[in-house]
Amino acid sequence: MLFNHHLQNRVNAPEETPRKLWQWGLPVGACLGGLAGLIGIGGGIFLSPVLYFLGWGTAKQIAATASGFIFVNSLAGISGQYHKLQESAIELDRIVEFWPVFIAVFVGGQIGSRLSTTHLSQQLIQRLTAVLVLYVSVKIGWNLFSA
């Protein structure tokens, strides 16, 4: 993704039938979900490279899809933490401490969305995604092997 300029121009989805997409999408999604569960992360970091290599969208479409996927996973995680706090009788007032983070994430998402649609090229988005995937991969690997 970092060095291959042709990935951004290889969009296969319109040519493929919905049945073929489901035949690939379900097993690939199940494997990604299983891997994400084993590692303990949301899985969005695996989604982008797979979509790039399968050619299932442009860089901007893939970034938007992965962002939506990560958003839904984040909501699920927040919901799980909220219910965990309720069951353990820890004060729910502590959640108020996190509002600045929620606001910062929302504002950062809006800025990133505006930049990606108006100022950033497909190639730059592809490279930024590759750098992010590389960073997270190294960090996960480091945490696994240094523990």
Buried (B, 14 or more C-beta within 10 A) or exposed (E): BEEEEEBBEEBEBEEBEEEEBEEBBEEBBEEBBEEBEEBEBBBBBBBBBBBBEBBBBBBBBBBBBBBEBBBEBBEEEEEEEEEEBEEEEEEEEEBEEEEEEEEEEEEEEEEBEEEBEEEBEBEBBBBBBBEBBEEBEEEBEEEEEEE
